[in-house]
Amino acid sequence: MTLHIKQAGVLSLLQDLGRYGHQDVGVTPGGPMDSHAFHWANKLLDNPANSAQIEITMGPFQAHFQAETTFSVCGADVELKLNGISLSPWRSWQAQKGDLLEIGYPSKGLRSYLAVAGGFQVSETLGSASSVVRDQLGGLDQQGHKLSDGDVIPYQSVKRHYTRTVPTQFISDFNKVIRLGVLPTYQFHEFSHTARSTLFNELYTVTPEMDRMGYRLKGKAIEVKQQNFISEGIALGAIQIPANGQPIVLMRDRQTIGGYPKIGCICQRDLNLLSQATPGTKIQFFEQDLYQAEAELQQTQQYFFEGE
């Protein structure tokens, strides 16, 4: 009972919610870049929230189901086919033994998440199956390698006797300009009024220098008076400002410590939007209220983790 990968595409990785409790020894958490799409893919199947999935960046991806199951695909706007018949993402579908799943290049967005009922059954490293290529941890071989053509991923033959669709209001939009909420952190006031005004009033552009470690942006330079800080732990979504004044947003596979000045941190909800942004996407930052961000996070966690 396996998924046999015929075409793995540019970058396909096994991911669960991540590897926590080891950043003090330099191990990054990893996990899904778009946790919103990841959670929905599992919820459609009544899977535990941490069930392993395949994160497919760009595609194309093809695989044969070797046993009947129910599956879901959430995330980017992709052409999805089962045995040549077009399907819609953001919902669950039934698959029989021998069926061929095809996921094409996205027309909008960047990453798709493929889940099966019961989750993919893979070994864990330091408590997680998440693949981190740089750290050589997790994944099918527990060495962090990306999935390759011919790989076989085990799953249990669990078939749900229903299909579900994500409500329209929860399906991600892929806009040419996205707004990202910034939580001011303790170094925020180390930046001048002019620098903070630049961050919140200028448009920035996603550059091709973007991956699971971080997104480099390009726009009006943000002035930085102090460049040397003692290296410290790096939070998910931290906005580093190097000497050239061009923001770097740190993502799931970020380094665990760093000494660049940090003007703030992007809230989790908006990191999901950024994770789907392609080069050329325009970014508008705004100052996020901490209590509003906490309320939104709590509401999301209650919705996805209820009953666990």
N, C-alpha and C positions, 0 to 999 in steps of 0.2 A: 504494500500500500504506500505508493510513493508518487511524487510529482517528478516527472522526467523532463529536465530542461532541454529544449531543442535549440533555443537561441536566447542567450542571457542578456544581450544588449550591452550598452556602454558601461553601465554600473548598476548591478543588482546586488543587494546586500540583505542578509537576514538581520532583522531587528526586533527586539522587544523594547520595553520601556527604558532600558539602560542599566548601566553597571555603577552602583552607588556604594559609597563608603570607602573608596580607595584613592581619592584624589590626593590624599596626603603623601602617597608614594608615586604620584605622577600618572595615575591611570584615569583617563578621561571617561565620563559616563557613557558617551555614545547615545544610542536610542534614535527614534524616528525624528527626522527633520520636521515633518508636518504631523504633530501629535493629534491635531484635530481629525485629519483624514484617517490616521492610524486607529484612533479610538472608535470612529464610526465603523470602520471595516470589521473590527471585532464585535462591536455592539450589534450589528446586523445579524451576526451568527450566534449571539448569546455566548460568546467566548469570554473567559476571564480576561481582564483588561491587559494583562501582561503577556498574552499569547503571542508567540513569534509569528511574524509576517515577512514578506519579501518587499523591500523598498526598491522600486524600479525607477531609476533616474534616466530620463529621456527615452529609453527603449531602443529598438523594438524588442519585444519579449515574446517567446513562444514556449509552450510547455504542454505535455500530455499528462492527463490525470490517469493514474494506474488503478484507481478504485473510485467508486462513486462517492460523492461528497457534495456539500453545499459550499460555495465560495462567494467572495465579495471583492470588488475593486473600488477603491475610493481615492480621490486626489485630483490629479491633473485631468484636463479635458482630453481624453484619448479615444481613438477608435478601438473598440473592444469587440472581439468576435469569438464565438464558440462553434467549432466545425464550420466556419465560414459565415455563420449567421450573426448579424450585428446585434450587440447588446448595449445596454446603457450602464455607465458607471454609477457609483453611489447607490447600489442596491445589491441584493444577494441573488444568486442563480444556482440552479441544480446542474451537476455534471455527472456523467456516467463514465465507466471504465473505457479508456481509449480516446476520450474527447480531447480535442486540440483547442487550447486557449491561445489567442493572439492579442497582444496589446501593442498598438502602433505608437509612432511618435506623437507626443502631445501637440495639439494645436494651440492650447493655452496651458500655462502652468509648466511644471518641471518633473514632479515626482508622483508616482502612483503606488498604492499599497494593495498587495494581493494577500488575502487571508483565506484560510479554509476552516471549516467547522472543527473545533477542537484544537486548532493551532498546529503549526508545524512542529514535529517532535524532534528537536535537536538538543545536543548536549550543551551545558552551560559552562562558562569559564568565569570564575569569580562571581558566581551568582547570576550570570546573564548570558544570553545567546547573542547579544548585539555584536555586530561586526565593526571593529575599528581597525582599518587597514594599517594606519600609522603605528598603532600599538601592537599589531599582530595578535589581536585577541578576538575571540568569538567566531561566529560563523559556522559553516558546515564542517570545516576542518579544525576549528578552534584556534586557527592561526590568523584569523582576520581577513582571509582572502575573499575577494569578491566572487560571486557565483560565475561559473563557466558553462559553456555548452557541454551537455552530457552529464552534468551533475544530477544526482537523484536525492530528493529531500523527502524523508518519511512523514507521513501523517496518518492518523486513524481514520477509518472509513465511518465518519459520522455524518448522517444526512438529516438535515432539518426538514420537517414536513411542512415547510412554509417558505415564502420569500418575502423580503421586506425592502422598502425604499426609504432612503433618508429624506425627511421632510425638506421641502424646497428652501425654507429659510435657513437651513443649516448647511446647504451646499455652497462651497467656496466660490467667490467671484474672483476672476483674474483680471484686474484692472491695469491699465497702462500707468496709472499713478496710484500708489498705495500709501496710506497714512499709518505711521508707526508711533505708538505711544511710548514716550521716554519717561522713565522714573528717575528723577534726579538722585544721584548717589552722593556719598560724602565728599568726593572730589569735585562735584559740580561747581562749588563756589570758588574753586581754584582757577576757574576760567573767568575771563573778563565778561562784562555785560555785552560787549560787542561780539565776543565769541559765542555766547549763549544765544544772542539774537540771530547770529548767522545760522546756527543749527536749526532754529525753529522757523526761519523765514526764507530759507533758500531751498531749492530743489536739488536733490542729489540723484545720481544715476548709478544703477548696478553695473559694475564692470565685468568683463569676462573672468577676472580673478576672483572667483567665488566657488566655494566647495563646502563640504561638510564641516570644515574647520572654521571658516569665516567668510564673510562677504566684504570685499573692498568696494567702497563707493567713491564716486568722483563728483566734485562740485566746487563751490567757493571754499577756499581753505579756511579752517577754523584755527585761529591763532592760539598758540600754546606758549605760555611764558616759562613754565617749569617742565622739563623733560625727564628729569631723573627722579623716579620714585622707587622706594624699596619694593622689590618683587613681592607679590601677594597673590592669594587665591583669586581665580577668575570665575565670575558668575556667567551662566548662560545668558546671552543677549547683551553682554557688556559692550559699550561703544568705546573703543580705543581711538585716541587721536595721536598718531605719530608725528614726527617733526614736519612732515609735508602738509599737515593739516587736513588730510583726507580720511574720513571715518572708516573704521573697520569694525563690523559687527561680528562678534564671536558666537559660533554656533555649536552644535552637538559634539563635534570632535575637537573642540578647542584645546589649547594647551592649558594646563592646570594652574600655572602661575605666570605672572608677567608684570612688567614695570612701567608700561606706557600709561600716561594719564588717561583716565576714563571719565567722560562727561556725563554718563548716565547708563541706564540699562533698559532694554526694550522688554515690555511685558510679554508673557507667554502667548497670549492670544495673537498678538501681532507678529511674533516670530514665525508662526505658522504661515502667515501671508508672505513674509520675506522668503521663507524656504521654497516657495513656489515661483519666486520672481526670476525671470530670465534676464540676461544682459540687455541693457537699454531701458529697463523698467525705471520709472521715476519714483523717488522716495520723498515724502513730505513728513518731517518729524513734528510732533506736538508734545507738549508737556502733559504727562498722564498723572491723574490724581491717584495716590497710593491706595486709598481706601476703596475707590471704585475698582481699581485693578484687583485688589484682594477679594472683593465681592464677586467679581466676574469669575475669578479662579475658583472660588469656593462653589459657586453655582455649577461650573463645568465639572468639577470633581464629583459633586453629589450626583450629577446626571449620569456620568460614565461609570462611577464606581459603586453605584447603589446595588445592594444585595451581595457584595463581595466580602 
